[in-house]
Amino acid sequence: MSKLEIFALMVCGLVLLTQSIFLFIDARKNGFNQWIWGILGLIQAPFPIIFYLIVKKIRKKEEDELYDYRDY
């Protein structure tokens, strides 16, 4: 392997590890299954983080609507 290939693999590994750690910590804070999101973050990039942010936004919107109905 050339030095460029080794460098590219190291960068990809760092991106996947960083993404996985972020997903794990943020999922734990927001009540999601942290292990599932952490493992998904290790498998590929960037789809899991994009999907997580969409799901998080939808879930927050649903919770806000639920609390709005309780005020009536």
mmCIF file of the N, C-alpha and C atoms, coordinates in Angstrom:
data_MODEL
# 
_entry.id   MODEL 
# 
loop_
_atom_site.group_PDB 
_atom_site.id 
_atom_site.type_symbol 
_atom_site.label_atom_id 
_atom_site.label_alt_id 
_atom_site.label_comp_id 
_atom_site.label_asym_id 
_atom_site.label_entity_id 
_atom_site.label_seq_id 
_atom_site.pdbx_PDB_ins_code 
_atom_site.Cartn_x 
_atom_site.Cartn_y 
_atom_site.Cartn_z 
_atom_site.occupancy 
_atom_site.B_iso_or_equiv 
_atom_site.pdbx_formal_charge 
_atom_site.auth_seq_id 
_atom_site.auth_comp_id 
_atom_site.auth_asym_id 
_atom_site.auth_atom_id 
_atom_site.pdbx_PDB_model_num 
ATOM 1   N N  . MET A 1 1  ? 0.836   -1.185 0.000  1.00 0.00 ? 1  MET A N  1 
ATOM 2   C CA . MET A 1 1  ? 0.000   0.000  0.000  1.00 0.00 ? 1  MET A CA 1 
ATOM 3   C C  . MET A 1 1  ? 0.880   1.248  0.000  1.00 0.00 ? 1  MET A C  1 
ATOM 4   N N  . SER A 1 2  ? 0.425   2.223  -0.735 1.00 0.00 ? 2  SER A N  1 
ATOM 5   C CA . SER A 1 2  ? 1.178   3.473  -0.780 1.00 0.00 ? 2  SER A CA 1 
ATOM 6   C C  . SER A 1 2  ? 0.847   4.327  0.447  1.00 0.00 ? 2  SER A C  1 
ATOM 7   N N  . LYS A 1 3  ? 1.635   5.355  0.641  1.00 0.00 ? 3  LYS A N  1 
ATOM 8   C CA . LYS A 1 3  ? 1.414   6.247  1.785  1.00 0.00 ? 3  LYS A CA 1 
ATOM 9   C C  . LYS A 1 3  ? 0.075   6.967  1.668  1.00 0.00 ? 3  LYS A C  1 
ATOM 10  N N  . LEU A 1 4  ? -0.322  7.289  0.449  1.00 0.00 ? 4  LEU A N  1 
ATOM 11  C CA . LEU A 1 4  ? -1.596  7.969  0.238  1.00 0.00 ? 4  LEU A CA 1 
ATOM 12  C C  . LEU A 1 4  ? -2.770  7.068  0.624  1.00 0.00 ? 4  LEU A C  1 
ATOM 13  N N  . GLU A 1 5  ? -2.696  5.794  0.269  1.00 0.00 ? 5  GLU A N  1 
ATOM 14  C CA . GLU A 1 5  ? -3.764  4.853  0.632  1.00 0.00 ? 5  GLU A CA 1 
ATOM 15  C C  . GLU A 1 5  ? -3.850  4.668  2.142  1.00 0.00 ? 5  GLU A C  1 
ATOM 16  N N  . ILE A 1 6  ? -2.718  4.577  2.794  1.00 0.00 ? 6  ILE A N  1 
ATOM 17  C CA . ILE A 1 6  ? -2.700  4.433  4.254  1.00 0.00 ? 6  ILE A CA 1 
ATOM 18  C C  . ILE A 1 6  ? -3.281  5.680  4.912  1.00 0.00 ? 6  ILE A C  1 
ATOM 19  N N  . PHE A 1 7  ? -2.912  6.851  4.412  1.00 0.00 ? 7  PHE A N  1 
ATOM 20  C CA . PHE A 1 7  ? -3.444  8.102  4.948  1.00 0.00 ? 7  PHE A CA 1 
ATOM 21  C C  . PHE A 1 7  ? -4.957  8.172  4.751  1.00 0.00 ? 7  PHE A C  1 
ATOM 22  N N  . ALA A 1 8  ? -5.438  7.773  3.575  1.00 0.00 ? 8  ALA A N  1 
ATOM 23  C CA . ALA A 1 8  ? -6.880  7.789  3.298  1.00 0.00 ? 8  ALA A CA 1 
ATOM 24  C C  . ALA A 1 8  ? -7.621  6.842  4.235  1.00 0.00 ? 8  ALA A C  1 
ATOM 25  N N  . LEU A 1 9  ? -7.072  5.673  4.494  1.00 0.00 ? 9  LEU A N  1 
ATOM 26  C CA . LEU A 1 9  ? -7.699  4.728  5.419  1.00 0.00 ? 9  LEU A CA 1 
ATOM 27  C C  . LEU A 1 9  ? -7.730  5.284  6.838  1.00 0.00 ? 9  LEU A C  1 
ATOM 28  N N  . MET A 1 10 ? -6.673  5.950  7.244  1.00 0.00 ? 10 MET A N  1 
ATOM 29  C CA . MET A 1 10 ? -6.640  6.537  8.584  1.00 0.00 ? 10 MET A CA 1 
ATOM 30  C C  . MET A 1 10 ? -7.674  7.652  8.718  1.00 0.00 ? 10 MET A C  1 
ATOM 31  N N  . VAL A 1 11 ? -7.820  8.472  7.689  1.00 0.00 ? 11 VAL A N  1 
ATOM 32  C CA . VAL A 1 11 ? -8.811  9.548  7.721  1.00 0.00 ? 11 VAL A CA 1 
ATOM 33  C C  . VAL A 1 11 ? -10.219 8.965  7.760  1.00 0.00 ? 11 VAL A C  1 
ATOM 34  N N  . CYS A 1 12 ? -10.478 7.944  6.944  1.00 0.00 ? 12 CYS A N  1 
ATOM 35  C CA . CYS A 1 12 ? -11.801 7.300  6.951  1.00 0.00 ? 12 CYS A CA 1 
ATOM 36  C C  . CYS A 1 12 ? -12.103 6.691  8.317  1.00 0.00 ? 12 CYS A C  1 
ATOM 37  N N  . GLY A 1 13 ? -11.128 6.034  8.900  1.00 0.00 ? 13 GLY A N  1 
ATOM 38  C CA . GLY A 1 13 ? -11.321 5.452  10.226 1.00 0.00 ? 13 GLY A CA 1 
ATOM 39  C C  . GLY A 1 13 ? -11.599 6.505  11.282 1.00 0.00 ? 13 GLY A C  1 
ATOM 40  N N  . LEU A 1 14 ? -10.896 7.619  11.204 1.00 0.00 ? 14 LEU A N  1 
ATOM 41  C CA . LEU A 1 14 ? -11.107 8.711  12.151 1.00 0.00 ? 14 LEU A CA 1 
ATOM 42  C C  . LEU A 1 14 ? -12.500 9.320  11.991 1.00 0.00 ? 14 LEU A C  1 
ATOM 43  N N  . VAL A 1 15 ? -12.945 9.488  10.754 1.00 0.00 ? 15 VAL A N  1 
ATOM 44  C CA . VAL A 1 15 ? -14.286 10.029 10.499 1.00 0.00 ? 15 VAL A CA 1 
ATOM 45  C C  . VAL A 1 15 ? -15.350 9.089  11.049 1.00 0.00 ? 15 VAL A C  1 
ATOM 46  N N  . LEU A 1 16 ? -15.210 7.798  10.788 1.00 0.00 ? 16 LEU A N  1 
ATOM 47  C CA . LEU A 1 16 ? -16.191 6.825  11.275 1.00 0.00 ? 16 LEU A CA 1 
ATOM 48  C C  . LEU A 1 16 ? -16.215 6.766  12.800 1.00 0.00 ? 16 LEU A C  1 
ATOM 49  N N  . LEU A 1 17 ? -15.054 6.786  13.419 1.00 0.00 ? 17 LEU A N  1 
ATOM 50  C CA . LEU A 1 17 ? -14.985 6.735  14.877 1.00 0.00 ? 17 LEU A CA 1 
ATOM 51  C C  . LEU A 1 17 ? -15.576 7.995  15.506 1.00 0.00 ? 17 LEU A C  1 
ATOM 52  N N  . THR A 1 18 ? -15.265 9.150  14.947 1.00 0.00 ? 18 THR A N  1 
ATOM 53  C CA . THR A 1 18 ? -15.813 10.408 15.460 1.00 0.00 ? 18 THR A CA 1 
ATOM 54  C C  . THR A 1 18 ? -17.326 10.439 15.315 1.00 0.00 ? 18 THR A C  1 
ATOM 55  N N  . GLN A 1 19 ? -17.820 10.022 14.161 1.00 0.00 ? 19 GLN A N  1 
ATOM 56  C CA . GLN A 1 19 ? -19.261 9.980  13.932 1.00 0.00 ? 19 GLN A CA 1 
ATOM 57  C C  . GLN A 1 19 ? -19.938 9.038  14.915 1.00 0.00 ? 19 GLN A C  1 
ATOM 58  N N  . SER A 1 20 ? -19.348 7.884  15.142 1.00 0.00 ? 20 SER A N  1 
ATOM 59  C CA . SER A 1 20 ? -19.923 6.898  16.046 1.00 0.00 ? 20 SER A CA 1 
ATOM 60  C C  . SER A 1 20 ? -19.981 7.419  17.479 1.00 0.00 ? 20 SER A C  1 
ATOM 61  N N  . ILE A 1 21 ? -18.923 8.058  17.929 1.00 0.00 ? 21 ILE A N  1 
ATOM 62  C CA . ILE A 1 21 ? -18.900 8.608  19.287 1.00 0.00 ? 21 ILE A CA 1 
ATOM 63  C C  . ILE A 1 21 ? -19.946 9.705  19.439 1.00 0.00 ? 21 ILE A C  1 
ATOM 64  N N  . PHE A 1 22 ? -20.049 10.588 18.447 1.00 0.00 ? 22 PHE A N  1 
ATOM 65  C CA . PHE A 1 22 ? -21.059 11.649 18.508 1.00 0.00 ? 22 PHE A CA 1 
ATOM 66  C C  . PHE A 1 22 ? -22.462 11.062 18.570 1.00 0.00 ? 22 PHE A C  1 
ATOM 67  N N  . LEU A 1 23 ? -22.758 10.094 17.704 1.00 0.00 ? 23 LEU A N  1 
ATOM 68  C CA . LEU A 1 23 ? -24.091 9.487  17.692 1.00 0.00 ? 23 LEU A CA 1 
ATOM 69  C C  . LEU A 1 23 ? -24.386 8.793  19.016 1.00 0.00 ? 23 LEU A C  1 
ATOM 70  N N  . PHE A 1 24 ? -23.419 8.091  19.570 1.00 0.00 ? 24 PHE A N  1 
ATOM 71  C CA . PHE A 1 24 ? -23.614 7.386  20.831 1.00 0.00 ? 24 PHE A CA 1 
ATOM 72  C C  . PHE A 1 24 ? -23.951 8.360  21.958 1.00 0.00 ? 24 PHE A C  1 
ATOM 73  N N  . ILE A 1 25 ? -23.159 9.420  22.088 1.00 0.00 ? 25 ILE A N  1 
ATOM 74  C CA . ILE A 1 25 ? -23.365 10.383 23.180 1.00 0.00 ? 25 ILE A CA 1 
ATOM 75  C C  . ILE A 1 25 ? -24.673 11.143 23.008 1.00 0.00 ? 25 ILE A C  1 
ATOM 76  N N  . ASP A 1 26 ? -24.954 11.609 21.793 1.00 0.00 ? 26 ASP A N  1 
ATOM 77  C CA . ASP A 1 26 ? -26.165 12.391 21.567 1.00 0.00 ? 26 ASP A CA 1 
ATOM 78  C C  . ASP A 1 26 ? -27.418 11.525 21.687 1.00 0.00 ? 26 ASP A C  1 
ATOM 79  N N  . ALA A 1 27 ? -27.346 10.276 21.253 1.00 0.00 ? 27 ALA A N  1 
ATOM 80  C CA . ALA A 1 27 ? -28.503 9.385  21.382 1.00 0.00 ? 27 ALA A CA 1 
ATOM 81  C C  . ALA A 1 27 ? -28.803 9.106  22.852 1.00 0.00 ? 27 ALA A C  1 
ATOM 82  N N  . ARG A 1 28 ? -27.777 8.967  23.662 1.00 0.00 ? 28 ARG A N  1 
ATOM 83  C CA . ARG A 1 28 ? -27.996 8.738  25.090 1.00 0.00 ? 28 ARG A CA 1 
ATOM 84  C C  . ARG A 1 28 ? -28.663 9.948  25.739 1.00 0.00 ? 28 ARG A C  1 
ATOM 85  N N  . LYS A 1 29 ? -28.247 11.159 25.346 1.00 0.00 ? 29 LYS A N  1 
ATOM 86  C CA . LYS A 1 29 ? -28.844 12.375 25.903 1.00 0.00 ? 29 LYS A CA 1 
ATOM 87  C C  . LYS A 1 29 ? -30.306 12.526 25.508 1.00 0.00 ? 29 LYS A C  1 
ATOM 88  N N  . ASN A 1 30 ? -30.674 12.058 24.322 1.00 0.00 ? 30 ASN A N  1 
ATOM 89  C CA . ASN A 1 30 ? -32.019 12.284 23.800 1.00 0.00 ? 30 ASN A CA 1 
ATOM 90  C C  . ASN A 1 30 ? -32.940 11.080 23.926 1.00 0.00 ? 30 ASN A C  1 
ATOM 91  N N  . GLY A 1 31 ? -32.521 10.041 24.618 1.00 0.00 ? 31 GLY A N  1 
ATOM 92  C CA . GLY A 1 31 ? -33.396 8.911  24.889 1.00 0.00 ? 31 GLY A CA 1 
ATOM 93  C C  . GLY A 1 31 ? -33.509 7.899  23.768 1.00 0.00 ? 31 GLY A C  1 
ATOM 94  N N  . PHE A 1 32 ? -32.601 7.924  22.815 1.00 0.00 ? 32 PHE A N  1 
ATOM 95  C CA . PHE A 1 32 ? -32.588 6.917  21.762 1.00 0.00 ? 32 PHE A CA 1 
ATOM 96  C C  . PHE A 1 32 ? -31.719 5.744  22.210 1.00 0.00 ? 32 PHE A C  1 
ATOM 97  N N  . ASN A 1 33 ? -31.761 4.655  21.464 1.00 0.00 ? 33 ASN A N  1 
ATOM 98  C CA . ASN A 1 33 ? -30.919 3.500  21.767 1.00 0.00 ? 33 ASN A CA 1 
ATOM 99  C C  . ASN A 1 33 ? -29.489 3.820  21.328 1.00 0.00 ? 33 ASN A C  1 
ATOM 100 N N  . GLN A 1 34 ? -28.622 4.140  22.276 1.00 0.00 ? 34 GLN A N  1 
ATOM 101 C CA . GLN A 1 34 ? -27.285 4.617  21.946 1.00 0.00 ? 34 GLN A CA 1 
ATOM 102 C C  . GLN A 1 34 ? -26.415 3.568  21.271 1.00 0.00 ? 34 GLN A C  1 
ATOM 103 N N  . TRP A 1 35 ? -26.586 2.301  21.627 1.00 0.00 ? 35 TRP A N  1 
ATOM 104 C CA . TRP A 1 35 ? -25.751 1.260  21.033 1.00 0.00 ? 35 TRP A CA 1 
ATOM 105 C C  . TRP A 1 35 ? -26.045 1.072  19.552 1.00 0.00 ? 35 TRP A C  1 
ATOM 106 N N  . ILE A 1 36 ? -27.312 1.111  19.189 1.00 0.00 ? 36 ILE A N  1 
ATOM 107 C CA . ILE A 1 36 ? -27.671 0.967  17.773 1.00 0.00 ? 36 ILE A CA 1 
ATOM 108 C C  . ILE A 1 36 ? -27.061 2.099  16.959 1.00 0.00 ? 36 ILE A C  1 
ATOM 109 N N  . TRP A 1 37 ? -27.224 3.330  17.436 1.00 0.00 ? 37 TRP A N  1 
ATOM 110 C CA . TRP A 1 37 ? -26.710 4.476  16.688 1.00 0.00 ? 37 TRP A CA 1 
ATOM 111 C C  . TRP A 1 37 ? -25.183 4.478  16.654 1.00 0.00 ? 37 TRP A C  1 
ATOM 112 N N  . GLY A 1 38 ? -24.544 4.060  17.740 1.00 0.00 ? 38 GLY A N  1 
ATOM 113 C CA . GLY A 1 38 ? -23.085 3.989  17.748 1.00 0.00 ? 38 GLY A CA 1 
ATOM 114 C C  . GLY A 1 38 ? -22.548 2.973  16.759 1.00 0.00 ? 38 GLY A C  1 
ATOM 115 N N  . ILE A 1 39 ? -23.178 1.812  16.704 1.00 0.00 ? 39 ILE A N  1 
ATOM 116 C CA . ILE A 1 39 ? -22.746 0.774  15.758 1.00 0.00 ? 39 ILE A CA 1 
ATOM 117 C C  . ILE A 1 39 ? -23.017 1.207  14.324 1.00 0.00 ? 39 ILE A C  1 
ATOM 118 N N  . LEU A 1 40 ? -24.183 1.806  14.080 1.00 0.00 ? 40 LEU A N  1 
ATOM 119 C CA . LEU A 1 40 ? -24.470 2.299  12.730 1.00 0.00 ? 40 LEU A CA 1 
ATOM 120 C C  . LEU A 1 40 ? -23.453 3.355  12.305 1.00 0.00 ? 40 LEU A C  1 
ATOM 121 N N  . GLY A 1 41 ? -23.003 4.163  13.245 1.00 0.00 ? 41 GLY A N  1 
ATOM 122 C CA . GLY A 1 41 ? -22.007 5.180  12.934 1.00 0.00 ? 41 GLY A CA 1 
ATOM 123 C C  . GLY A 1 41 ? -20.657 4.599  12.565 1.00 0.00 ? 41 GLY A C  1 
ATOM 124 N N  . LEU A 1 42 ? -20.355 3.399  13.047 1.00 0.00 ? 42 LEU A N  1 
ATOM 125 C CA . LEU A 1 42 ? -19.085 2.751  12.707 1.00 0.00 ? 42 LEU A CA 1 
ATOM 126 C C  . LEU A 1 42 ? -19.112 2.075  11.344 1.00 0.00 ? 42 LEU A C  1 
ATOM 127 N N  . ILE A 1 43 ? -20.293 1.769  10.851 1.00 0.00 ? 43 ILE A N  1 
ATOM 128 C CA . ILE A 1 43 ? -20.411 0.999  9.616  1.00 0.00 ? 43 ILE A CA 1 
ATOM 129 C C  . ILE A 1 43 ? -20.176 1.849  8.375  1.00 0.00 ? 43 ILE A C  1 
ATOM 130 N N  . GLN A 1 44 ? -20.795 3.018  8.313  1.00 0.00 ? 44 GLN A N  1 
ATOM 131 C CA . GLN A 1 44 ? -20.674 3.839  7.109  1.00 0.00 ? 44 GLN A CA 1 
ATOM 132 C C  . GLN A 1 44 ? -20.806 5.314  7.457  1.00 0.00 ? 44 GLN A C  1 
ATOM 133 N N  . ALA A 1 45 ? -20.446 6.154  6.522  1.00 0.00 ? 45 ALA A N  1 
ATOM 134 C CA . ALA A 1 45 ? -20.592 7.609  6.696  1.00 0.00 ? 45 ALA A CA 1 
ATOM 135 C C  . ALA A 1 45 ? -21.040 8.183  5.362  1.00 0.00 ? 45 ALA A C  1 
ATOM 136 N N  . PRO A 1 46 ? -21.743 9.229  5.324  1.00 0.00 ? 46 PRO A N  1 
ATOM 137 C CA . PRO A 1 46 ? -22.347 10.071 6.336  1.00 0.00 ? 46 PRO A CA 1 
ATOM 138 C C  . PRO A 1 46 ? -23.818 9.752  6.575  1.00 0.00 ? 46 PRO A C  1 
ATOM 139 N N  . PHE A 1 47 ? -24.361 8.705  5.953  1.00 0.00 ? 47 PHE A N  1 
ATOM 140 C CA . PHE A 1 47 ? -25.800 8.439  6.040  1.00 0.00 ? 47 PHE A CA 1 
ATOM 141 C C  . PHE A 1 47 ? -26.328 8.303  7.465  1.00 0.00 ? 47 PHE A C  1 
ATOM 142 N N  . PRO A 1 48 ? -25.682 7.570  8.373  1.00 0.00 ? 48 PRO A N  1 
ATOM 143 C CA . PRO A 1 48 ? -26.261 7.430  9.720  1.00 0.00 ? 48 PRO A CA 1 
ATOM 144 C C  . PRO A 1 48 ? -26.440 8.756  10.451 1.00 0.00 ? 48 PRO A C  1 
ATOM 145 N N  . ILE A 1 49 ? -25.512 9.664  10.316 1.00 0.00 ? 49 ILE A N  1 
ATOM 146 C CA . ILE A 1 49 ? -25.649 10.934 11.034 1.00 0.00 ? 49 ILE A CA 1 
ATOM 147 C C  . ILE A 1 49 ? -26.746 11.796 10.412 1.00 0.00 ? 49 ILE A C  1 
ATOM 148 N N  . ILE A 1 50 ? -26.880 11.752 9.088  1.00 0.00 ? 50 ILE A N  1 
ATOM 149 C CA . ILE A 1 50 ? -27.959 12.500 8.429  1.00 0.00 ? 50 ILE A CA 1 
ATOM 150 C C  . ILE A 1 50 ? -29.307 11.936 8.849  1.00 0.00 ? 50 ILE A C  1 
ATOM 151 N N  . PHE A 1 51 ? -29.442 10.616 8.830  1.00 0.00 ? 51 PHE A N  1 
ATOM 152 C CA . PHE A 1 51 ? -30.692 9.963  9.218  1.00 0.00 ? 51 PHE A CA 1 
ATOM 153 C C  . PHE A 1 51 ? -31.013 10.242 10.689 1.00 0.00 ? 51 PHE A C  1 
ATOM 154 N N  . TYR A 1 52 ? -30.004 10.203 11.546 1.00 0.00 ? 52 TYR A N  1 
ATOM 155 C CA . TYR A 1 52 ? -30.211 10.471 12.972 1.00 0.00 ? 52 TYR A CA 1 
ATOM 156 C C  . TYR A 1 52 ? -30.725 11.888 13.199 1.00 0.00 ? 52 TYR A C  1 
ATOM 157 N N  . LEU A 1 53 ? -30.132 12.857 12.522 1.00 0.00 ? 53 LEU A N  1 
ATOM 158 C CA . LEU A 1 53 ? -30.570 14.242 12.700 1.00 0.00 ? 53 LEU A CA 1 
ATOM 159 C C  . LEU A 1 53 ? -32.003 14.447 12.213 1.00 0.00 ? 53 LEU A C  1 
ATOM 160 N N  . ILE A 1 54 ? -32.395 13.755 11.147 1.00 0.00 ? 54 ILE A N  1 
ATOM 161 C CA . ILE A 1 54 ? -33.777 13.842 10.659 1.00 0.00 ? 54 ILE A CA 1 
ATOM 162 C C  . ILE A 1 54 ? -34.729 13.220 11.669 1.00 0.00 ? 54 ILE A C  1 
ATOM 163 N N  . VAL A 1 55 ? -34.396 12.030 12.165 1.00 0.00 ? 55 VAL A N  1 
ATOM 164 C CA . VAL A 1 55 ? -35.250 11.352 13.150 1.00 0.00 ? 55 VAL A CA 1 
ATOM 165 C C  . VAL A 1 55 ? -35.352 12.185 14.425 1.00 0.00 ? 55 VAL A C  1 
ATOM 166 N N  . LYS A 1 56 ? -34.252 12.757 14.852 1.00 0.00 ? 56 LYS A N  1 
ATOM 167 C CA . LYS A 1 56 ? -34.242 13.579 16.066 1.00 0.00 ? 56 LYS A CA 1 
ATOM 168 C C  . LYS A 1 56 ? -35.160 14.793 15.903 1.00 0.00 ? 56 LYS A C  1 
ATOM 169 N N  . LYS A 1 57 ? -35.111 15.427 14.736 1.00 0.00 ? 57 LYS A N  1 
ATOM 170 C CA . LYS A 1 57 ? -35.944 16.601 14.484 1.00 0.00 ? 57 LYS A CA 1 
ATOM 171 C C  . LYS A 1 57 ? -37.424 16.222 14.466 1.00 0.00 ? 57 LYS A C  1 
ATOM 172 N N  . ILE A 1 58 ? -37.762 15.105 13.825 1.00 0.00 ? 58 ILE A N  1 
ATOM 173 C CA . ILE A 1 58 ? -39.158 14.653 13.769 1.00 0.00 ? 58 ILE A CA 1 
ATOM 174 C C  . ILE A 1 58 ? -39.654 14.312 15.167 1.00 0.00 ? 58 ILE A C  1 
ATOM 175 N N  . ARG A 1 59 ? -38.833 13.610 15.939 1.00 0.00 ? 59 ARG A N  1 
ATOM 176 C CA . ARG A 1 59 ? -39.247 13.226 17.289 1.00 0.00 ? 59 ARG A CA 1 
ATOM 177 C C  . ARG A 1 59 ? -39.436 14.453 18.184 1.00 0.00 ? 59 ARG A C  1 
ATOM 178 N N  . LYS A 1 60 ? -38.563 15.435 18.055 1.00 0.00 ? 60 LYS A N  1 
ATOM 179 C CA . LYS A 1 60 ? -38.699 16.661 18.844 1.00 0.00 ? 60 LYS A CA 1 
ATOM 180 C C  . LYS A 1 60 ? -39.974 17.392 18.463 1.00 0.00 ? 60 LYS A C  1 
ATOM 181 N N  . LYS A 1 61 ? -40.279 17.431 17.184 1.00 0.00 ? 61 LYS A N  1 
ATOM 182 C CA . LYS A 1 61 ? -41.497 18.097 16.727 1.00 0.00 ? 61 LYS A CA 1 
ATOM 183 C C  . LYS A 1 61 ? -42.731 17.400 17.287 1.00 0.00 ? 61 LYS A C  1 
ATOM 184 N N  . GLU A 1 62 ? -42.733 16.066 17.283 1.00 0.00 ? 62 GLU A N  1 
ATOM 185 C CA . GLU A 1 62 ? -43.867 15.312 17.827 1.00 0.00 ? 62 GLU A CA 1 
ATOM 186 C C  . GLU A 1 62 ? -44.017 15.547 19.326 1.00 0.00 ? 62 GLU A C  1 
ATOM 187 N N  . GLU A 1 63 ? -42.907 15.608 20.056 1.00 0.00 ? 63 GLU A N  1 
ATOM 188 C CA . GLU A 1 63 ? -42.975 15.864 21.494 1.00 0.00 ? 63 GLU A CA 1 
ATOM 189 C C  . GLU A 1 63 ? -43.496 17.268 21.772 1.00 0.00 ? 63 GLU A C  1 
ATOM 190 N N  . ASP A 1 64 ? -43.063 18.235 20.983 1.00 0.00 ? 64 ASP A N  1 
ATOM 191 C CA . ASP A 1 64 ? -43.547 19.604 21.168 1.00 0.00 ? 64 ASP A CA 1 
ATOM 192 C C  . ASP A 1 64 ? -45.048 19.694 20.913 1.00 0.00 ? 64 ASP A C  1 
ATOM 193 N N  . GLU A 1 65 ? -45.535 18.995 19.886 1.00 0.00 ? 65 GLU A N  1 
ATOM 194 C CA . GLU A 1 65 ? -46.969 18.992 19.603 1.00 0.00 ? 65 GLU A CA 1 
ATOM 195 C C  . GLU A 1 65 ? -47.737 18.320 20.732 1.00 0.00 ? 65 GLU A C  1 
ATOM 196 N N  . LEU A 1 66 ? -47.181 17.271 21.304 1.00 0.00 ? 66 LEU A N  1 
ATOM 197 C CA . LEU A 1 66 ? -47.834 16.578 22.403 1.00 0.00 ? 66 LEU A CA 1 
ATOM 198 C C  . LEU A 1 66 ? -47.972 17.501 23.607 1.00 0.00 ? 66 LEU A C  1 
ATOM 199 N N  . TYR A 1 67 ? -46.926 18.250 23.920 1.00 0.00 ? 67 TYR A N  1 
ATOM 200 C CA . TYR A 1 67 ? -46.988 19.170 25.052 1.00 0.00 ? 67 TYR A CA 1 
ATOM 201 C C  . TYR A 1 67 ? -47.926 20.343 24.774 1.00 0.00 ? 67 TYR A C  1 
ATOM 202 N N  . ASP A 1 68 ? -48.056 20.745 23.515 1.00 0.00 ? 68 ASP A N  1 
ATOM 203 C CA . ASP A 1 68 ? -48.987 21.825 23.172 1.00 0.00 ? 68 ASP A CA 1 
ATOM 204 C C  . ASP A 1 68 ? -50.423 21.412 23.449 1.00 0.00 ? 68 ASP A C  1 
ATOM 205 N N  . TYR A 1 69 ? -50.767 20.150 23.181 1.00 0.00 ? 69 TYR A N  1 
ATOM 206 C CA . TYR A 1 69 ? -52.127 19.674 23.414 1.00 0.00 ? 69 TYR A CA 1 
ATOM 207 C C  . TYR A 1 69 ? -52.452 19.587 24.901 1.00 0.00 ? 69 TYR A C  1 
ATOM 208 N N  . ARG A 1 70 ? -51.468 19.366 25.717 1.00 0.00 ? 70 ARG A N  1 
ATOM 209 C CA . ARG A 1 70 ? -51.705 19.260 27.163 1.00 0.00 ? 70 ARG A CA 1 
ATOM 210 C C  . ARG A 1 70 ? -52.032 20.611 27.787 1.00 0.00 ? 70 ARG A C  1 
ATOM 211 N N  . ASP A 1 71 ? -51.675 21.690 27.122 1.00 0.00 ? 71 ASP A N  1 
ATOM 212 C CA . ASP A 1 71 ? -51.936 23.026 27.655 1.00 0.00 ? 71 ASP A CA 1 
ATOM 213 C C  . ASP A 1 71 ? -53.402 23.416 27.563 1.00 0.00 ? 71 ASP A C  1 
ATOM 214 N N  . TYR A 1 72 ? -54.177 22.756 26.717 1.00 0.00 ? 72 TYR A N  1 
ATOM 215 C CA . TYR A 1 72 ? -55.586 23.132 26.525 1.00 0.00 ? 72 TYR A CA 1 
ATOM 216 C C  . TYR A 1 72 ? -56.466 22.586 27.606 1.00 0.00 ? 72 TYR A C  1 
# 
